[in-house]
Amino acid sequence: MEVGKIMTPLDRLVRIDHREKLQQATELMAEHNISSIIVTNTDRVAGIVTTTNIMQVLSSNGCEALEFQIGSLMSTDLVTINRHAPLNAAIERMADIGTHHLLVGDQDEFVGLISSLDIVREKALDSRSFPWIRK
């Protein structure tokens, strides 16, 4: 199966402007029950903030961090994978670099996001991946 088959398309991803506060990002993430949020600058993808980023900044700065601009906290070294890549390639890439989210690209354009949870859900539904799971 290809990454593009289970990714969340870009137009369905929750986004936040880079000038917004961390408080707003955490509220959006809680409201949508998501572990990452796409950060934009003039409607273009500028970065990503994950629950891991948030926990790190909160542990270092306490609740003051909720007033920080999200753009100062986002990861800008965006790791991508091609939408036509097999899921196993996404698994290997996530494991190699220690991330749970990959932006999905098609040529030079972002088209979506895939998370480790997306992959686990898909693999759990595929009994060939987990032969001990019975239908």
C-alpha positions, 0 to 999 in steps of 0.5 A: 500500500502507498503512503498516499492511500492513508495520509491525511490530505493537506486540505483536511489538516488543522493549521495555525498561523505562525504568529498565533500563541502556543495556547491557541495551538494546544486548544486546536489540537485538543479540540481535534484530538490530534498530535500535530498541527501544521504551521503556516506563513501566508497560507504556505506550510512553514513548519509543524508542531507536535505534542513532543515539541509542546511537552519539551517547551512546557517542561523548560518554561512552564506555563509561560510557554503558552504565550510563546508564538508558535512560529518560534517553537515549530520544527522547520526541518520538514521530513517528507516522503513521496505519496507513492512510497510504500508504507514500509518506507514510511515506517523505516524513515520514521524509525531512522530519524525518530519521528512520528510524522512525515509530510507527504509530497508529490513532486515539489508540493506538500499534499498531506501528512502521515503519522505513525498512528495512521500506519498502526491503524492501517496495519492493524486492519491488515491481518497479513501484517499481524497474523496473530490478529484474527478477524 
